Amino acid sequence: MNGKPHPAFEGVAHHPGTSKPDPILVVEETRRSFGGLRAVDVEHLEVQRGAITALIGPNGAGKTTLFNVLTGFERADAGSWAFDGTPLQGRRAHQIARAGMVRTFQLTKALARLTVLDNMLLASPGQRGERFTGALAQSWRLQEERNRQQAQELLERFGLAALSGQFAGTLSGGQRKLLEMARSLMAGPRLLMLDEPMAGVNPALRGSLLEHIHGIKQEGATVVFIEHDMDVVMGISDWVVVMAEGRLIAEGPPAAVGADPLVIDAYLGRRRGGGTT
């Protein structure tokens, strides 16, 4: 599905922390420890704007912890990172999302006792009706109408329109993945970070999710996703970053990373040997 190599990566070196021509996210000397365990120890990482970047590695490599730190769900012990030139360290999760850097979770966060449509509307940014002056001016009504229209269009795009009035708790695991991805787009992200979007998804929905990820890129957003399925990684990624024991150990195009001896030893080798990933 990824087709031709992304032109932005032409001439980019294949080593951890390599510079990109137009990074939307730059991470510097970022660390997070739990007791005596260093879960994240990233010296330098750049994410190329407008590309799909896969973040892979064995269980315990620090991938989700890195996501949590960068998106404000966990505090870093040290380090800095900037999104589109704006420093984000120290900001809260909702502030980072409003800046345009939005993430999903491996375990979906749909609000089970709200309808599918209401879950979508909650993600709408800057709702005037929540502020006294906005409600007084009645401008919130027009905004709410636009938000509902956008939500319905996204639900239609993700094949969930017929379920808009149902409680989110009645959805299947795969449908919740679709809802979470659709809901994330309500916030208008410039960078979308997906934590194992294929986990627990049946084959029938997997192809749909892949198409949606590719479509998000085609619309101009940048995508970073954590994934264990190497067929998915090789099929859709423009660039792959590999973590092991909290550190970056490799970067490059999918084919080059797949042939890297360090990656085979740290990730692919364990998988082929029957261990967990």
Backbone hydrogen bonds, N-H to C=O, Kabsch-Sander energy under -0.5 kcal/mol:
donor,donor_aa,acceptor,acceptor_aa,energy
2,N,235,G,-1.9
9,F,6,H,-1.7
10,E,7,P,-1.5
12,V,9,F,-1.9
15,H,13,A,-1.1
18,T,15,H,-1.6
24,I,47,V,-2.7
25,L,47,V,-1.1
26,V,82,A,-2.2
27,V,45,L,-3.1
28,E,80,S,-3.4
29,E,43,E,-3.0
30,T,42,V,-2.3
31,R,78,A,-2.2
32,R,40,V,-2.0
34,F,37,L,-2.8
37,L,34,F,-2.2
38,R,36,G,-0.6
39,A,32,R,-1.4
39,A,37,L,-1.1
40,V,32,R,-2.0
41,D,246,G,-3.1
42,V,30,T,-2.5
43,E,41,D,-0.6
45,L,27,V,-2.0
47,V,25,L,-2.5
48,Q,46,E,-0.5
49,R,22,D,-2.4
51,A,48,Q,-1.2
53,T,51,A,-0.6
53,T,223,V,-3.0
54,A,239,W,-2.7
55,L,225,F,-3.0
56,I,54,A,-0.6
56,I,241,V,-2.7
61,A,58,P,-1.7
66,L,62,G,-2.3
67,F,63,K,-2.1
68,N,64,T,-2.9
69,V,65,T,-2.5
70,L,66,L,-2.6
71,T,67,F,-1.9
72,G,69,V,-1.3
73,F,68,N,-2.4
74,E,68,N,-1.4
77,D,31,R,-2.7
78,A,31,R,-1.3
80,S,28,E,-2.3
82,A,26,V,-2.3
83,F,86,T,-2.7
84,D,24,I,-3.5
84,D,82,A,-0.6
86,T,83,F,-2.0
88,L,81,W,-2.7
89,Q,81,W,-0.8
91,R,88,L,-2.2
93,A,72,G,-0.7
96,I,92,R,-2.1
97,A,93,A,-2.4
98,R,94,H,-2.0
99,A,95,Q,-1.3
100,G,97,A,-1.3
101,M,96,I,-1.8
102,V,100,G,-0.7
102,V,191,L,-2.4
104,T,193,M,-2.6
108,T,106,Q,-0.7
112,A,110,A,-1.0
114,L,111,L,-1.9
116,V,163,L,-0.5
116,V,166,Q,-2.1
117,L,164,S,-2.4
119,N,115,T,-2.2
120,M,116,V,-1.6
121,L,117,L,-2.4
122,L,118,D,-1.9
123,A,119,N,-0.6
123,A,120,M,-1.3
124,S,121,L,-1.6
128,R,126,G,-0.5
130,E,127,Q,-1.4
131,R,128,R,-2.2
135,A,131,R,-2.5
136,L,132,F,-2.6
137,A,133,T,-1.8
138,Q,135,A,-1.0
139,S,134,G,-0.8
140,W,134,G,-0.9
141,R,138,Q,-1.4
142,L,138,Q,-0.6
143,Q,139,S,-1.7
144,E,140,W,-3.0
145,E,141,R,-2.0
146,R,142,L,-2.1
147,N,143,Q,-2.8
148,R,144,E,-2.5
149,Q,145,E,-2.1
150,Q,146,R,-2.7
151,A,147,N,-2.8
152,Q,148,R,-2.6
153,E,149,Q,-2.3
154,L,150,Q,-2.3
155,L,151,A,-2.6
156,E,152,Q,-2.2
157,R,153,E,-2.2
158,F,154,L,-2.1
159,G,156,E,-1.3
160,L,155,L,-3.6
161,A,155,L,-1.0
163,L,160,L,-1.8
164,S,161,A,-1.5
166,Q,163,L,-1.8
168,A,111,L,-0.5
168,A,114,L,-2.9
169,G,112,A,-1.9
170,T,167,F,-2.0
171,L,168,A,-1.6
176,R,172,S,-2.2
177,K,173,G,-1.6
178,L,174,G,-2.0
179,L,175,Q,-2.6
180,E,176,R,-2.7
181,M,177,K,-2.1
182,A,178,L,-2.7
183,R,179,L,-3.2
184,S,180,E,-2.0
185,L,181,M,-1.2
186,M,182,A,-0.7
186,M,183,R,-0.9
187,A,183,R,-0.5
187,A,184,S,-0.9
188,G,185,L,-1.5
190,R,100,G,-2.4
191,L,100,G,-2.3
192,L,222,T,-3.0
193,M,102,V,-3.1
193,M,191,L,-0.5
194,L,192,L,-0.6
194,L,224,V,-2.8
195,D,193,M,-0.6
196,E,194,L,-0.9
196,E,226,I,-1.0
199,A,196,E,-1.3
201,V,198,M,-2.0
205,L,202,N,-1.0
206,R,202,N,-1.8
207,G,203,P,-1.2
209,L,205,L,-2.4
210,L,206,R,-2.4
211,E,207,G,-2.1
212,H,208,S,-2.1
213,I,209,L,-2.5
214,H,210,L,-2.4
215,G,211,E,-2.4
216,I,212,H,-2.3
217,K,213,I,-1.7
218,Q,214,H,-2.2
219,E,215,G,-1.4
220,G,217,K,-2.2
221,A,216,I,-1.8
222,T,190,R,-2.5
223,V,51,A,-2.2
224,V,192,L,-2.5
225,F,53,T,-2.4
226,I,194,L,-2.7
227,E,55,L,-1.3
230,M,228,H,-0.8
233,V,229,D,-2.1
234,M,230,M,-2.8
235,G,231,D,-1.6
236,I,232,V,-1.8
237,S,233,V,-1.8
238,D,52,I,-2.9
239,W,52,I,-1.6
240,V,252,G,-2.8
241,V,54,A,-3.2
242,V,250,A,-2.8
243,M,56,I,-2.8
244,A,247,R,-2.3
246,G,61,A,-2.2
247,R,244,A,-1.9
249,I,242,V,-2.7
250,A,242,V,-1.1
252,G,240,V,-1.7
257,V,253,P,-2.5
258,G,254,P,-2.5
259,A,255,A,-0.9
260,D,257,V,-1.3
264,I,260,D,-2.5
265,D,261,P,-2.3
266,A,262,L,-2.6
267,Y,263,V,-3.2
268,L,263,V,-1.5
269,G,263,V,-0.5
269,G,264,I,-4.0
271,R,267,Y,-1.9
272,R,268,L,-2.8
273,G,269,G,-1.8
274,G,271,R,-1.5
275,G,270,R,-2.5
